[in-house]
């Protein structure tokens, strides 16, 4: 009980400042803005694709302007009449990751994206910002949107199978997760539901989710694929699936993603959602996730239950990878002279704004990776794909390895903060 009281005390300052009134500015629907992010390692361009009206708003109606400085991008929505900020959200993308690869130095590419906010009652200005190397955001796209514009697509949603796995209340007071079937044929629908239930059962045994189950709504949405499985390009295996998932993203064997964002968001729109999870029908180890954008996980690997939790840590709470010895395609992913935006990584440039208050006085900073500190919250060198100059909170954590028993206390705190943002 004392722990819960302490957590509420820590979290409450995030939400003290004034938030705009939902009913004054928004309807109980969503407006989706689809666009391409295109460019190379040094340039980014935004190409609008469509505006689409979705039937549900799954997010909070109380907390509309994000207090978190998370994400490699963010978008802001301003009321045109008053120029008031009425909505904001951070997010991350596959395009931003690609920009740090060697390929991005040699060629240009475009990636499809979508962002969602409550449907406005009157004209708004949308601004998209990209985080710069120095850590600040630079506006890279601005447009005005008239909600009466006849170009806003309001087509009928696809007829998909929906099963509510967990229902605990109104979407605006819960974290709403939609899990989409990928690479399951019509004959495998039962197996999909069984896979979802198995993963969710495990999900709610892990702290802090074990105490937060009542704050979630979870939907399973079945979209049948013509073929079972997913693409494995290195093995020259290609499957005709609903959302075109694939291994070997950036030529990494385990990196499982999808770039078919339009189809994914169209399918997710049949229910209220805050987080989209693509569950891929394969026994092969793999996954991937992007903050406030998309989570992907293989369904039937022996480690899938741990992968499911790890990837949701990225997509939901903005947690960074704490490993530093595995193969990655990124080059110069972090600026060592500033704090990374992820709450569980630090360069010590401004550690006071991370988990410093959780490190007791007897723990040295930096903290040696020695057995006597294995259960201590400290500042351990190694994390964020770097073995030098980047530090993480514990010697092991769900965000570091599949051998970890749980999320470290710093990660648990960050997760609870986001849950509170959606539900309070």
N, C-alpha and C positions, 0 to 999 in steps of 0.2 A: 504493500500500500504506500509506503514512504517513497518508493521508486516512482510510482505513477504520479504522485503529487509533485515530485521534483521535476519530472518531465513536462508536466503542464506548465509549471512556472517558467521553465526554460523556453517553451515554445510560444507562449502567449504574446511576447513582444512582437513577434513577426506580424501579427494581425491587428495591432492596436490602431494603426493609422486608418483614416477614412477610406472607405471603398465606395465606388459609384453604385447607385441604386439600379438593380436589374430591371425592374418593371418600368422605370423611367426611360430607359434607352433600348431595351431588347424585348423581343418576342421569345416564346418558348420553342424555338426552332434553332437550327444552326445554318450558318453561311460558310460554305467551303470555297477557298480560293486555291485553284490548282495552277501550278506554274513549273517552268523548267529553271533549274540552276545550271548554268553553262559557263565554261571557261577553261582555264588551265591552272597551273600552280600559282600564278600571280594575278589572275583576273577572275572576276565573277560577274555574270550578267543574269538578270531575271527576265524570263519571257512568259507573260501570262498565257494561260491555256483556257480556263473556264471559271465561271462562278456557278455554284450549285447550291440549291436550297435542300437541306436535309430535315427530316421530320422531327428530330429530337435534339434537345440540348442536354448532354449528360453531365456537364460540369457544375461547379458551384454557382449558386445565384447570389451568394454573399461575398465570396472572395473572387474578384474579377481581375484585379491588377496584381500580378505575381510579385511577391516580396523576395523571390529567389533570383540571384544573379547567375543562373545556370544556363548552359547551352552555348553552342557555337553560333547560333542565330537567335533572334527574338523578333516578335512582331507586336506592334502596338496599334490599337484602334482608337481614333479620336472622334468625338462628336463634332460635326462640322459647324453647327450653330454656335457652340460655346468654346470650341477648341479644347475641350476637356478630355483627358485620357480616361477611357471607359473600359478598356480591356488590354491585357498584355500577357505574353507567354513566351518562355524560352523553348528552344528545340535544337536538336542536332540532326545531322544528315550524313548519308553515305557520300554525297558529293564533297563535303568538307574533308572527310577522311581521304577520299581519292586525291584531293589536292596536295596531300603530303606524301604521295607515292612518287616513285621515279617516273612512272608513265606520264604523270601530269606535267612534268618538265618538258616532255617531247611532243605532246598532242593536246587537243581539246576534246571535251566530252560534255554531254548534257544529261541530267538526271531529273526525272519527274518527281514533283513534290506536291504536298497539299497541307494547308493549314486551316483550322476551323475555329470559329468564334460564334457567340450567340447572334441570331439574326437581328439586325438593327431595325429600329422603328423609323429612323430617318437617316439622312446622308451621313456617311462616315469617311474618314481618311485612314487608309491602311499604310503603315510603314513597316518595311522589313529591314532589319539591321544585321550586319555580319560582324562577329567578334574579330578584332584585329590582333596582330601579333603582340601588341602592347597591352592587350586585355580589354580595351574599350570597344564599344560598338560603333560602327559606321553605317549610316542609312544607305542602302544600295537600291532601294525601290520604294516609290510612293505612288499611290493612286487614290482617287476618290470613287466611292461606291454609292450609287443610288439604289436603295432596296426595292424601288418600283421598276427598275430597269428590266425590260422584257428579255434581255439576254441572259438573265439568271436562270439557269437550268433547273426545272422542277419536275423532271421525268419520274415515272413510276419506278420504285425500287425493285431490285431482283426478288423473285419468289424463292426464298431460301429457308431451309429447316432451322428453326430456332428452339433451343431448349435452355430454360433458365436453370443453371446449376446451383446458384445461390441467390436468394432474394431477401434483402434485409431492409428495404425501404425505398424512399423516393430517390431518383438519380442525383438530384442536387445536394443530397446529404450523404452520399456514399461514393466510394471509388468504384467506378463502373468499368469492368474489364470484359472485353469481347474476345473470344478465342475462335479463330477461323480455321476451318479444315483445309489443309493444303496437301494435295497428292493422295487423297482418299477417294476411291471410286464409290459409286452409288451402293455397291455391295458391301462397302467397308464403313458404312455410316455407324453401325453399332460399335465397331471398334474405335471410331473416333470419340464417341461419347464416353466409352470406357477409358480411353487414354486421358481425356480431359479430367474425368473424375479422379483418376489415380494421381495425376499431377497436382490437382487442387487439394486433394486430401493431404498430400505431402507438404504442399505450400503452407498450409495452416498449422503445421507442427513446428515451424521454424520461427524463432523470435526475430522481429517483434510481431510477425503476422499471427502468431498463436494467440495473442491477446487482442487482435484487431479484426477478427473474422466478421464481427457484427457490422463493421464499417465497409464491407464489400458487397457489391452485386456482381455476379459473374454469369455471362451468357456464352453458350456454345452455338456457333452458327455453322451449319453444314452447307458447303458449296461443293457439289460433286465434281471430281476431275475425270477426264477421259481415261487417264492412266494412273497407276499407283506408283508413288515414290516421288523422286525429285531429280533434277539434273546433276550429273557428276561429270563435268567436262573432261577431267584428266583421264577418266575411264571410258570416255566417249559414250556416256550414257545420257540420253535426253528423253524426258518424259513430257507428255502433253498434260499439264496440270492447270488448275484454275488460276493460280497466282504466279506462275512461272518462277518458282524458287529455284535456287541453284547453290551448290557448293562451289569452292574454288574462287570465291570473290577475291579480287586482287591476287589471284593465283595461290591463295592459302587453302590448304586441304580442308580445314575445319570451319572456314568462314561461310556460314549459310545465311543467305539474304534473298531479298526479292526487290526488283526495281519496278514492278508492276503496281505502282502506288495507286493509280486510278482504280484498278479493279479491286484492290484491297479496301480502299476507303468506300467504294460503292457498296461492297458487301457488309462492311462494318456498320453502315448507316441504317441498317434494318433494326438496330437497337440503340438505346442511349449508350455512349461510350466515353471514357476518359483515356483508356489505354487499349491498344490493339495488339493482340498476340497471334502470330501466325504459327500454327502447330503443324509441322511438316512430317508426313508419314514416312519415316525412315528409321532404320536401326543404327545408322552411322552417326558418330559423334559430331555435333556441331550446333552452331547458333550464332546470333548476333542481335544487337539492339541499339537503338538511337533514342536519346532523351526526348520524351513527349512526342514520339513519332511512330516507332514500330519496334516490336519485339518478335524475335524468331527463335524457334527451338526445335530440335529433332524430337520425335515422339517416343521412340522405343529403344534408345540406347540405354545401357546399364547405368549411365550417369545422367540421363535426361532429367530426373527430378532435381538434381543439383544445378544443371544447366538452366532449367526453367527459372529457378530462384536468382541465379547469377545475372541472367540477361534482364530480368525484370528490375534488378537493382540499377542497371543502366537506364532502361527506358522510363521507369517510374520516378526514381529518386535522384537521377543524375550522378550516380556513383561511378567512379573511374575504375579501370582495371588496376589491380595492385600487383600484378605479376610483372616481372622484368627480365625473364630469361627465355620466354617463348618466342617463336618466330612471328614477326609482324612485317607488314609491308610499308609501314610508316617511316618517314624520315623527318626529324625535327618536329615531332608532334607537339611538344610543349616548349614554351619560352622559359628557360631556367631562371630568368631574372624577375619573374612575377609569379604571383600565386596562380595555380591552375584553378579554374572555376569549380571543379568537382570537389564536394565537401570532404572527401576521404583521402585527398592527396595534398601535399604541401611541399613547397621549395624552401620553406622557412622565411620567405620574403616578408610575409605578413601572417605569421602563424597564430597570432592572437585572435584572428577571425576564423580559425578552424577549430580543432579539438583541444587546444591548449588547456582549457579549464578541466579537462578530463584526465590530465597527466598529473599524478601526485608528485610532491616535491622530491621524493627519494628516487625518482626515475630520471636518469641522465638524458639530456637532449643534445645530440642524437642518442638513440638507444641502441646498444650493441645487440646484434642478433645472436644472443646466447640463451641457453636453456632456462636460466634463472629469470629471464624476462618473458618467457613464452606465453604467460597468461596475463601480462601487464599491458595496459594502454600506454603507448610511448610514441616515439618518433623514429621509426626504423627505416634506414636508407634502403631504397629500392621500391619501385612502383611506377605506374604509368609508362611501362615499357623501357624504363631507364634504371640502370643499376647504380648510378651516381647522380646526386643532386636532387633526387625526388624521394619523398618520404611518405610512409603509410602508417596507420595507427597501431597495428599489431603484427606479430610475426606471421600469422596466418589468419585468413578471413575468407568468407564466401566469395569475396571479390578478388581473391588471390588464387585459390586452388579449390579443386573438388574434394580434397582431403579435409578441408576445414569443417568443423562441426556446426558452425553458425556464422552469421554476420558479426563483425566486431562491434563493440559498444558505439563507436563513432558512426558507423554505418547504420546501426539500429536507430540512433538518434535522428539521423538525416531522413530515414524512411518515415519515422513517426511524424516529423515535421510536415512532410508532404501529405501524409494521410490526414493530418489535422487541417491542412489547407483546403482539402477537398470536402471535409465533413463537418467542420465547425461553423 
